Amino acid sequence: AYVFQSHEEDDRKVRRREKNRVAAQRSRKKQTQKADKLHEEYESLEQENTSLKREIGKLTDEMKHLSEVLKDHEKICPLLHCTMNFVTIPRPDALTSCLPR
């Protein structure tokens, strides 16, 4: 009876170890998949970040250019130099009187 019981216990231990081994493999595989997914997400975010930085650079350059264009225009704009613009009561003909004819 003792040998039979010992054999059953050995079988149970073997089955439990096998089950544990399979569960550990599944767990490691799941961890690897999760790490791979995080790495892919990281790479994607890095690419998006680089693209956004490039876009910021382009927009900054455009803003500088447009600021220069505006500054140059302000120097020659008749509307900004018209004395009618300083009148406190707005009149409909004030704008047209400043325009070049």
C-alpha positions in Angstrom: 0.0 0.0 0.0 2.9 2.4 0.8 4.6 1.8 -2.6 1.3 2.3 -4.4 0.6 5.6 -2.5 4.2 6.8 -3.1 3.8 6.1 -6.8 0.5 8.1 -6.9 2.2 11.0 -5.1 5.1 10.8 -7.6 2.6 11.0 -10.4 0.8 13.9 -8.8 4.1 15.7 -8.3 5.1 15.1 -12.0 1.7 16.3 -13.2 1.9 19.4 -10.9 5.4 20.2 -12.1 4.4 19.8 -15.7 1.4 22.0 -15.2 3.6 24.6 -13.4 6.1 24.4 -16.2 3.5 25.1 -18.8 2.0 27.9 -16.8 5.5 29.5 -16.4 6.1 29.2 -20.1 2.7 30.9 -20.8 3.6 33.6 -18.3 7.0 34.3 -19.8 5.5 34.3 -23.3 2.8 36.8 -22.1 5.5 39.0 -20.5 7.6 38.9 -23.7 4.5 39.8 -25.8 3.7 42.7 -23.5 7.4 44.0 -23.7 7.3 43.7 -27.5 4.1 45.7 -27.6 5.5 48.4 -25.4 8.6 48.6 -27.5 6.5 49.0 -30.7 4.4 51.7 -29.0 7.6 53.4 -27.8 9.0 53.4 -31.4 5.8 54.7 -32.8 5.7 57.5 -30.2 9.3 58.4 -31.0 8.5 58.7 -34.7 5.5 60.8 -33.9 7.6 63.0 -31.6 10.3 63.5 -34.3 7.6 64.4 -36.8 6.0 66.9 -34.5 9.3 68.5 -33.7 9.9 68.8 -37.5 6.5 70.4 -37.9 7.2 72.8 -35.0 10.4 73.9 -36.7 8.6 74.5 -40.0 5.8 76.5 -38.3 8.4 78.5 -36.3 10.2 79.4 -39.6 6.9 80.3 -41.2 6.0 82.5 -38.2 9.3 84.3 -38.4 8.8 84.9 -42.1 5.3 86.2 -41.7 6.4 88.4 -38.8 9.0 89.9 -41.1 6.5 90.4 -43.9 4.1 92.1 -41.5 6.9 94.3 -40.1 7.9 95.4 -43.6 4.2 96.0 -44.5 3.6 98.1 -41.4 6.3 100.5 -42.6 4.5 101.3 -45.8 0.8 100.6 -44.9 -1.3 103.8 -45.5 -3.9 102.7 -43.0 -1.5 102.6 -40.1 -0.2 106.1 -41.0 -3.5 107.8 -41.6 -4.5 110.5 -39.1 -8.1 109.5 -39.4 -7.3 106.3 -37.5 -6.7 108.3 -34.4 -10.3 109.8 -34.4 -12.2 108.5 -31.4 -15.5 108.4 -33.1 -15.5 105.8 -35.9 -16.9 107.0 -39.2 -17.7 104.8 -42.2 -15.7 107.0 -44.6 -12.6 107.0 -42.3 -11.2 103.8 -43.8 -11.8 104.8 -47.4 -10.3 108.2 -46.9 -7.0 106.6 -45.9 -6.8 104.3 -48.9 -4.7 105.4 -51.9 -6.7 106.7 -54.8 
